[in-house]
């Protein structure tokens, strides 16, 4: 990292590096092989004081710091991709809750949840709308006591493991598809089932399963922006939180793939020539190119986050934030392909560190907001067309 960091940013990064080296990295291979949810890793992150990143200090959190959060997520992903994804979804659940909460919601939901170290996650996307996650088919129903929620949600990271669900749906049956209200759903209240377990090619420990919520009763004040304006009023904290968590997590996965490739080629010897792969110029070119791509993407990501923090204006920072997701997704794809060429056929075996890094990194283009939609949004912004069509 060739940029000046604040004292807090250095502290957070150093804690994340220690977690990567001492806890996450040593267990990453087992978590992938067993598709095991990384409870111990998340407990270690909680113990390190990084679980409440993204929540203002006045609400009991560690603070809102876009660059600092990104540094944490990048380092964690470099150690264990599954842990970084579960942690990232946790942070970008609490972050918008804290930003959008009324004083009463902050006292009832945010402050107790942060104080207790509750694990949160998104129950957001729906099968019927695919990557166009903002077009919600489900809707909430008002009741005398509050709200009733029913929906099938796909790809819920930390499914069945989370204490609280960041649940989004339309506020009524007659609301437009783009109308969205955010709810706080207490997992302990029940009313949900896992209908299809996660069988990911990569990110195998994140348990991003399909869930069905049926007639879940929540209090009236569990609705954040009950009029359905989440995509407008909540756009800034949501986009900033995603860019500070999921984007650097994939950047960390790309860096991990470079790390694994370097280690592989330095110890692999061609017996007919007696040369290590690291001594072959074509391998050197590919490894150099991989690191160059990662470093270029890293510069764009952190510049975008720096800029967003300075201007605090989503109208000005939206394009660079969306560009950072698109460029990191492309970088992951390119680096994954180059890793196979650099390391050779043995890297294609499913039990190597390179193959694990490959399987994790190639999820980047399709995870919402997808690479395609990020580029579409940037194009619409530049052409002054409506963002959501």
VMD Tcl script that draws the C-alpha trace (Angstrom):
set ca {
  {0.00 0.00 0.00}
  {1.81 3.09 -1.28}
  {-0.42 5.79 0.19}
  {-0.41 7.65 3.50}
  {-2.69 6.03 6.06}
  {-4.22 7.47 9.20}
  {-3.40 5.97 12.55}
  {-6.76 4.17 12.64}
  {-6.32 2.80 9.14}
  {-2.88 1.43 9.98}
  {-4.21 -0.09 13.19}
  {-7.12 -1.80 11.44}
  {-4.87 -3.06 8.64}
  {-2.29 -4.43 11.07}
  {-4.97 -6.26 13.05}
  {-6.33 -7.74 9.82}
  {-2.84 -8.83 8.72}
  {-2.33 -10.59 12.05}
  {-5.68 -12.35 11.66}
  {-4.77 -13.39 8.12}
  {-1.43 -14.83 9.12}
  {-2.35 -16.44 12.44}
  {-5.98 -17.54 12.00}
  {-7.52 -17.26 8.55}
  {-4.68 -18.44 6.32}
  {-3.87 -21.60 8.31}
  {-7.52 -22.75 8.19}
  {-8.46 -21.69 4.65}
  {-7.67 -25.03 3.01}
  {-9.79 -26.97 5.54}
  {-12.72 -24.55 5.23}
  {-12.70 -24.96 1.46}
  {-12.30 -28.75 1.53}
  {-15.08 -29.24 4.08}
  {-17.29 -26.35 2.90}
  {-17.27 -25.38 6.58}
  {-18.77 -22.11 7.78}
  {-15.88 -20.11 9.33}
  {-17.31 -19.57 12.83}
  {-13.90 -19.61 14.51}
  {-12.54 -17.03 12.08}
  {-15.47 -14.70 12.64}
  {-15.05 -15.11 16.40}
  {-11.40 -14.12 16.03}
  {-12.37 -11.03 14.01}
  {-14.90 -10.14 16.72}
  {-12.26 -10.56 19.41}
  {-9.87 -8.33 17.43}
  {-12.36 -5.46 17.65}
  {-13.15 -5.31 13.92}
  {-16.70 -6.65 13.99}
  {-18.32 -3.21 14.31}
  {-16.40 -1.49 11.52}
  {-18.77 0.69 9.50}
  {-20.92 1.71 12.48}
  {-20.37 5.23 13.87}
  {-18.56 5.46 17.18}
  {-21.49 7.34 18.71}
  {-23.62 4.23 18.04}
  {-21.07 1.97 19.70}
  {-19.18 1.01 16.55}
  {-15.52 1.16 15.56}
  {-16.20 4.02 13.14}
  {-17.02 4.66 9.50}
  {-13.85 4.69 7.41}
  {-14.06 3.65 3.77}
  {-10.35 3.13 3.21}
  {-9.82 1.49 6.61}
  {-12.68 -0.96 6.00}
  {-11.31 -1.82 2.57}
  {-7.86 -2.52 4.01}
  {-9.40 -4.95 6.50}
  {-11.50 -6.77 3.89}
  {-8.62 -7.06 1.43}
  {-6.31 -8.61 4.02}
  {-8.96 -11.01 5.32}
  {-9.75 -12.19 1.79}
  {-6.07 -12.73 1.12}
  {-6.20 -15.24 3.97}
  {-9.63 -16.86 3.53}
  {-12.10 -15.83 0.85}
  {-15.12 -17.46 2.50}
  {-14.48 -15.64 5.76}
  {-14.05 -12.33 3.96}
  {-17.37 -12.71 2.16}
  {-19.28 -13.55 5.34}
  {-17.58 -10.64 7.11}
  {-18.18 -8.27 4.20}
  {-21.90 -9.01 4.12}
  {-21.98 -8.49 7.88}
  {-20.35 -5.06 7.64}
  {-22.43 -3.89 4.70}
  {-25.58 -4.87 6.58}
  {-24.83 -2.94 9.78}
  {-23.39 0.04 7.87}
  {-26.65 1.08 6.08}
  {-28.77 0.13 9.11}
  {-26.74 2.56 11.20}
  {-26.77 5.24 8.50}
  {-30.52 5.07 7.85}
  {-31.81 4.42 11.39}
  {-34.00 6.88 13.22}
  {-32.88 7.69 16.78}
  {-35.32 5.10 18.11}
  {-34.18 2.44 15.61}
  {-30.59 3.13 16.54}
  {-31.39 2.57 20.22}
  {-33.51 -0.54 19.60}
  {-31.58 -2.33 16.87}
  {-28.18 -0.89 16.02}
  {-26.65 -0.18 19.43}
  {-27.71 -3.49 21.07}
  {-26.72 -5.52 18.01}
  {-23.30 -3.93 17.82}
  {-22.77 -4.24 21.58}
  {-23.63 -7.96 21.50}
  {-21.51 -8.61 18.40}
  {-24.42 -10.04 16.41}
  {-23.60 -11.47 12.99}
  {-25.68 -9.85 10.24}
  {-26.15 -10.65 6.56}
  {-28.18 -9.78 3.46}
  {-31.44 -11.48 2.53}
  {-31.79 -9.39 -0.57}
  {-31.72 -10.99 -4.02}
  {-34.69 -12.93 -5.36}
  {-34.55 -15.79 -7.85}
  {-37.08 -14.25 -10.21}
  {-35.07 -11.11 -10.90}
  {-31.52 -12.48 -11.04}
  {-28.82 -9.83 -11.28}
  {-31.46 -7.07 -11.39}
  {-31.74 -7.32 -7.63}
  {-33.48 -3.94 -7.32}
  {-36.68 -5.28 -8.94}
  {-38.31 -6.98 -5.96}
  {-41.20 -9.36 -6.64}
  {-42.03 -9.93 -2.98}
  {-43.83 -7.43 -0.79}
  {-44.53 -6.79 2.87}
  {-47.95 -6.67 4.49}
  {-48.93 -4.22 7.20}
  {-50.56 -5.68 10.30}
  {-51.99 -4.04 13.44}
  {-48.75 -4.99 15.25}
  {-46.31 -4.08 12.47}
  {-45.41 -6.03 9.33}
  {-45.59 -9.56 7.93}
  {-42.83 -10.70 5.59}
  {-42.82 -13.59 3.10}
  {-40.32 -14.18 0.31}
  {-37.90 -16.63 -1.25}
  {-34.40 -15.18 -1.12}
  {-31.47 -16.57 -3.08}
  {-27.77 -16.51 -2.17}
  {-28.13 -15.51 1.48}
  {-24.55 -15.53 2.76}
  {-24.23 -16.92 6.33}
  {-27.69 -18.46 5.89}
  {-28.87 -20.01 9.14}
  {-25.75 -18.71 10.88}
  {-26.61 -15.01 11.07}
  {-28.31 -13.41 14.06}
  {-29.99 -10.70 11.98}
  {-31.07 -10.46 8.34}
  {-30.86 -7.30 6.21}
  {-34.15 -8.04 4.46}
  {-35.44 -5.96 1.52}
  {-38.84 -6.11 -0.13}
  {-41.53 -3.84 -1.57}
  {-43.62 -2.05 1.06}
  {-46.96 -3.23 -0.42}
  {-48.45 -5.39 -3.14}
  {-49.23 -2.39 -5.35}
  {-45.80 -0.77 -4.99}
  {-43.61 -0.58 -8.08}
  {-40.91 -3.24 -8.54}
  {-38.22 -0.68 -7.76}
  {-39.82 0.44 -4.50}
  {-37.87 -1.06 -1.61}
  {-38.07 -1.03 2.16}
  {-35.30 -2.36 4.38}
  {-36.22 -4.47 7.42}
  {-34.35 -5.72 10.44}
  {-35.30 -9.39 10.87}
  {-34.28 -11.12 14.07}
  {-33.21 -14.67 13.17}
  {-34.26 -15.94 16.59}
  {-37.90 -15.10 15.83}
  {-38.00 -17.97 13.31}
  {-40.26 -18.20 10.28}
  {-37.41 -19.03 7.88}
  {-36.08 -22.23 6.36}
  {-33.09 -23.10 4.19}
  {-34.41 -24.76 1.05}
  {-31.24 -25.27 -0.97}
  {-27.81 -25.50 0.59}
  {-24.80 -23.72 -0.89}
  {-22.77 -25.86 -3.30}
  {-20.45 -23.23 -4.68}
  {-17.58 -23.94 -7.02}
  {-15.60 -21.57 -4.83}
  {-16.20 -19.50 -1.69}
  {-17.30 -22.83 -0.32}
  {-17.50 -21.87 3.35}
  {-19.73 -18.80 3.07}
  {-23.00 -20.81 3.12}
  {-24.76 -18.61 0.59}
  {-27.93 -20.68 0.62}
  {-31.47 -20.17 -0.62}
  {-33.93 -19.23 2.14}
  {-37.69 -18.95 2.39}
  {-39.23 -16.51 4.87}
  {-42.86 -17.27 5.66}
  {-45.20 -14.92 7.55}
  {-42.38 -13.48 9.62}
  {-43.86 -10.92 12.01}
  {-41.70 -7.87 12.73}
  {-42.48 -4.72 14.73}
  {-43.54 -1.52 12.98}
  {-40.22 0.17 13.69}
  {-38.24 -2.69 12.12}
  {-38.92 -1.04 8.75}
  {-36.22 1.36 7.59}
  {-37.64 3.82 5.01}
  {-41.12 2.23 5.15}
  {-42.35 4.38 2.25}
  {-40.17 2.33 -0.12}
  {-37.38 4.83 -0.92}
  {-34.38 2.65 -0.06}
  {-32.88 2.82 -3.55}
  {-32.92 6.62 -3.43}
  {-32.36 7.60 0.20}
  {-30.13 4.63 0.99}
  {-28.10 4.57 -2.21}
  {-25.04 6.33 -0.81}
  {-24.43 4.22 2.31}
  {-25.25 1.04 0.42}
  {-22.90 1.70 -2.49}
  {-20.13 2.96 -0.22}
  {-20.46 -0.07 2.06}
  {-20.38 -2.54 -0.84}
  {-17.39 -0.82 -2.41}
  {-15.52 -0.82 0.90}
  {-16.20 -4.51 1.60}
  {-16.98 -6.81 -1.33}
  {-14.80 -5.00 -3.88}
  {-11.58 -5.09 -1.80}
  {-12.42 -8.66 -0.76}
  {-12.20 -9.73 -4.41}
  {-9.07 -7.63 -4.77}
  {-7.61 -9.63 -1.87}
  {-8.58 -12.87 -3.61}
  {-6.75 -11.74 -6.75}
  {-3.68 -10.91 -4.66}
  {-3.91 -14.30 -2.95}
  {-3.91 -15.96 -6.35}
  {-0.72 -14.09 -7.24}
  {0.77 -15.17 -3.90}
  {-0.14 -18.82 -4.47}
  {1.20 -18.72 -8.03}
  {4.51 -17.24 -6.88}
  {4.91 -19.94 -4.23}
  {4.09 -22.67 -6.76}
  {6.50 -21.62 -9.49}
  {9.35 -21.00 -7.04}
  {9.29 -24.60 -5.79}
  {8.32 -26.42 -9.03}
  {11.33 -27.81 -10.95}
  {11.39 -29.13 -14.52}
  {13.62 -32.19 -14.23}
  {14.58 -32.23 -17.90}
  {16.12 -28.73 -17.66}
  {16.79 -28.45 -13.94}
  {15.11 -25.04 -13.94}
  {12.54 -23.85 -11.48}
  {9.43 -22.47 -13.18}
  {10.31 -19.12 -11.60}
  {13.44 -19.08 -13.82}
  {11.45 -19.37 -17.06}
  {10.99 -16.01 -18.75}
  {7.43 -16.72 -19.93}
  {6.42 -17.56 -16.38}
  {8.14 -14.45 -15.12}
  {6.15 -12.39 -17.65}
  {2.85 -13.87 -16.54}
  {3.51 -13.41 -12.81}
  {4.67 -9.85 -13.44}
  {1.57 -9.14 -15.47}
  {-0.69 -10.59 -12.78}
  {0.79 -8.36 -10.08}
  {0.65 -5.32 -12.36}
  {-3.07 -5.87 -12.97}
  {-3.76 -6.24 -9.24}
  {-1.75 -3.14 -8.36}
  {-3.53 -1.07 -11.03}
  {-6.95 -2.19 -9.77}
  {-5.90 -1.49 -6.18}
  {-4.92 2.08 -7.08}
  {-8.32 2.70 -8.67}
  {-10.24 1.19 -5.75}
  {-8.51 3.17 -3.04}
  {-8.57 6.38 -5.07}
  {-12.35 5.96 -5.50}
  {-12.83 5.36 -1.78}
  {-10.61 8.32 -0.89}
  {-12.61 10.51 -3.23}
  {-15.97 9.31 -1.91}
  {-14.90 10.05 1.65}
  {-13.72 13.54 0.72}
  {-16.68 14.73 -1.34}
  {-19.47 12.92 0.57}
  {-21.67 13.32 -2.52}
  {-22.94 10.19 -4.22}
  {-23.72 12.14 -7.38}
  {-20.00 12.78 -7.80}
  {-18.58 9.53 -6.39}
  {-21.02 7.00 -7.90}
  {-19.15 6.50 -11.18}
  {-15.69 5.84 -9.68}
  {-17.21 3.53 -7.05}
  {-19.02 1.49 -9.70}
  {-15.91 1.50 -11.90}
  {-13.91 -0.01 -9.05}
  {-16.22 -3.05 -8.88}
  {-16.05 -3.51 -12.65}
  {-12.26 -3.26 -12.84}
  {-11.69 -5.62 -9.90}
  {-14.07 -8.17 -11.44}
  {-12.18 -8.01 -14.74}
  {-8.87 -8.24 -12.90}
  {-9.97 -11.37 -11.06}
  {-10.91 -13.04 -14.34}
  {-7.64 -12.10 -16.02}
  {-5.44 -13.06 -13.07}
  {-7.23 -16.39 -12.69}
  {-6.51 -17.28 -16.31}
  {-2.89 -16.15 -16.10}
  {-2.38 -18.23 -12.94}
  {-3.25 -21.41 -14.82}
  {-0.85 -20.53 -17.64}
  {1.94 -19.61 -15.23}
  {1.61 -22.72 -13.09}
  {0.70 -25.28 -15.73}
  {-1.67 -28.22 -15.76}
  {-0.95 -29.29 -12.19}
  {-2.63 -26.08 -11.00}
  {-5.88 -27.37 -12.52}
  {-6.00 -30.10 -9.89}
  {-8.77 -29.36 -7.41}
  {-6.59 -29.74 -4.33}
  {-3.96 -27.06 -5.01}
  {-3.79 -23.58 -3.50}
  {-3.84 -22.12 -7.00}
  {-7.02 -23.98 -7.94}
  {-8.71 -22.85 -4.71}
  {-7.74 -19.25 -5.41}
  {-8.98 -19.62 -8.98}
  {-12.38 -20.93 -7.90}
  {-12.81 -18.11 -5.40}
  {-11.72 -15.26 -7.65}
  {-13.84 -16.10 -10.69}
  {-17.02 -15.30 -8.74}
  {-16.17 -11.58 -8.96}
  {-17.88 -10.73 -12.28}
  {-21.23 -12.27 -11.33}
  {-21.64 -11.19 -7.72}
  {-24.10 -8.32 -7.46}
  {-23.74 -5.69 -8.60}
  {-22.34 -7.72 -11.48}
  {-19.56 -6.48 -13.73}
  {-22.06 -6.08 -16.57}
  {-24.46 -4.01 -14.51}
  {-21.69 -1.83 -13.08}
  {-20.65 -0.94 -16.62}
  {-24.29 -0.36 -17.61}
  {-24.79 1.95 -14.64}
  {-21.62 3.88 -15.48}
  {-22.80 4.21 -19.08}
  {-26.23 5.41 -18.01}
  {-24.69 7.96 -15.67}
  {-22.38 9.27 -18.39}
  {-25.25 9.41 -20.89}
  {-27.57 11.02 -18.32}
  {-30.11 8.21 -18.51}
  {-32.11 6.88 -15.51}
  {-29.88 4.61 -13.45}
  {-32.39 1.80 -12.94}
  {-33.98 2.09 -16.38}
}
mol new
graphics top color blue
foreach p $ca { graphics top sphere $p radius 0.5 }
foreach p [lrange $ca 0 end-1] q [lrange $ca 1 end] { graphics top cylinder $p $q radius 0.2 }
display resetview
